[in-house]
Amino acid sequence: MPSVSELLSANLHEVFGNRDALARRKAVDWVYSEDVMFTDPEGAVQGRSAVNDKAAALLADVPSDFVFVEDGERYVGTDIGALAWAFGPTGAPVARGIDVITVANETITSLRTFLIDTSM
């Protein structure tokens, strides 16, 4: 039975940070509910395959040295959690954001990704 903290970690590292397509898909199947809703600044998608496709497309469009790292503490409740992250070459991130998840039946049912506003 994965905890909210473990699901936050798996979402970041085993799904969105995983360049191995087969391992990523295996993680997607246990991390998310079948009808998971994922929302980011580009819009919303629903379902495991859609989340897998988003992760694959993200990683396909960046250099191979880009990695996700946790950028602070994990915040957890009984059915919700948040994790800040940084993305880019080790020690020189080009993007920062936060993921907020909702959990039910030991899977992520909702994932919202917010990016740091660099226009300020």
C-alpha positions as CSV (number, residue, x, y, z in Angstrom):
1,M,0.0,0.0,0.0
2,P,1.9,3.1,-1.2
3,S,1.7,6.2,0.9
4,V,1.0,9.7,-0.4
5,S,4.7,10.5,-0.1
6,E,5.7,7.4,-2.1
7,L,3.2,8.3,-4.8
8,L,4.6,11.8,-5.0
9,S,8.1,10.3,-5.5
10,A,6.9,7.7,-8.0
11,N,5.1,10.4,-10.1
12,L,8.2,12.5,-10.4
13,H,10.9,9.9,-10.7
14,E,9.4,6.7,-12.0
15,V,7.0,8.3,-14.5
16,F,8.0,11.8,-15.5
17,G,11.7,11.3,-14.9
18,N,11.9,7.8,-16.5
19,R,13.3,7.6,-20.0
20,D,12.8,3.8,-20.1
21,A,9.4,3.5,-21.9
22,L,8.6,0.0,-20.6
23,A,9.5,0.8,-17.0
24,R,7.6,4.1,-17.2
25,R,4.4,2.4,-18.4
26,K,4.7,-0.2,-15.7
27,A,4.9,2.6,-13.1
28,V,2.0,4.5,-14.7
29,D,-0.2,1.4,-14.3
30,W,0.3,1.2,-10.5
31,V,0.7,4.9,-9.7
32,Y,-2.5,6.3,-11.3
33,S,-6.1,5.4,-11.4
34,E,-7.5,4.4,-14.8
35,D,-9.3,7.7,-15.1
36,V,-6.6,10.0,-13.6
37,M,-7.0,13.6,-14.6
38,F,-3.7,15.5,-15.3
39,T,-3.8,19.3,-15.6
40,D,-0.8,21.5,-16.5
41,P,-0.4,24.9,-18.1
42,E,-0.9,23.2,-21.6
43,G,-4.4,21.9,-20.6
44,A,-5.9,18.7,-19.2
45,V,-5.8,15.1,-20.2
46,Q,-7.5,12.1,-18.7
47,G,-6.4,8.4,-18.4
48,R,-3.2,6.5,-17.8
49,S,-2.2,6.4,-21.5
50,A,-2.6,10.2,-21.8
51,V,-0.3,10.7,-18.7
52,N,2.2,8.3,-20.1
53,D,2.1,10.1,-23.5
54,K,2.7,13.5,-21.7
55,A,5.8,12.1,-19.9
56,A,7.2,10.5,-23.0
57,A,6.7,13.7,-25.1
58,L,8.3,15.9,-22.4
59,L,11.4,13.7,-22.2
60,A,11.7,13.3,-26.0
61,D,11.9,17.1,-26.4
62,V,14.8,17.7,-24.0
63,P,18.4,16.8,-23.9
64,S,19.4,13.5,-22.3
65,D,21.1,15.2,-19.4
66,F,17.9,16.9,-18.2
67,V,16.6,15.3,-14.9
68,F,13.9,16.0,-12.4
69,V,15.1,16.6,-8.8
70,E,13.0,17.2,-5.7
71,D,13.2,20.9,-4.8
72,G,12.0,20.9,-1.2
73,E,10.1,18.9,1.3
74,R,7.1,16.7,0.4
75,Y,3.9,18.0,1.9
76,V,1.4,15.2,2.6
77,G,-2.1,14.7,4.0
78,T,-4.2,11.6,4.2
79,D,-5.4,12.0,0.5
80,I,-3.4,14.9,-0.9
81,G,0.2,15.8,-1.4
82,A,2.5,18.4,-3.0
83,L,6.1,18.2,-4.1
84,A,8.2,21.0,-5.6
85,W,10.7,20.0,-8.3
86,A,13.4,21.4,-10.6
87,F,14.1,20.2,-14.1
88,G,17.2,20.5,-16.3
89,P,20.9,19.6,-16.2
90,T,22.1,18.7,-12.7
91,G,22.8,21.8,-10.8
92,A,21.4,24.1,-13.5
93,P,17.6,23.7,-13.7
94,V,15.7,25.5,-16.5
95,A,12.3,25.0,-15.0
96,R,10.8,24.7,-11.6
97,G,7.3,23.8,-10.5
98,I,5.1,21.9,-8.0
99,D,2.9,18.9,-8.4
100,V,-0.2,18.5,-6.3
101,I,-1.9,15.1,-6.2
102,T,-5.1,13.7,-4.9
103,V,-5.1,10.1,-3.9
104,A,-7.9,7.5,-3.5
105,N,-7.7,3.7,-3.4
106,E,-3.9,3.8,-3.2
107,T,-3.5,5.6,-6.6
108,I,-3.3,9.1,-7.9
109,T,-6.7,10.2,-9.1
110,S,-5.7,13.8,-9.9
111,L,-2.4,15.5,-10.7
112,R,-2.0,19.2,-11.1
113,T,1.3,20.7,-12.2
114,F,2.1,24.4,-11.6
115,L,5.1,26.1,-13.0
116,I,7.0,29.0,-11.5
117,D,5.9,32.3,-13.1
118,T,9.1,33.8,-14.5
119,S,7.4,36.8,-16.0
120,M,7.5,38.7,-12.7
